[in-house]
Amino acid sequence: MKQGIHPEYRPVVFRDLSADFAFLTRSTITSDKTVEWEDGHTYPVVDVDVSSASHPFYTGRSRVLDTAGRVEKFRQRYGITAPEETR
């Protein structure tokens, strides 16, 4: 590995403000803001819009949008009924 070309890999706090959730991990991202963590040390903090605490897939609040099949949706949209022999 070449020396001096890689960013510094250090502990960083990622904070999801919408879910009031934060976690400490390691990253190369930089930030001017800092926060005092539970262990008493001060770490850079990065505010994120979505995390596992607020994403609908991970929280179980996701909705299934396609409940009808494609053929049924086509027939509803264009008013086409099924032929007599398939009813």
Secondary structure, DSSP 8 states (H G I E B T S, - for coil): --TT-S---EEEEEEETTTTEEEEEEE----S-EEE-TTS-EEEEEEES--TTT-HHHHT-------S-HHHHHHHHHT----GGG-
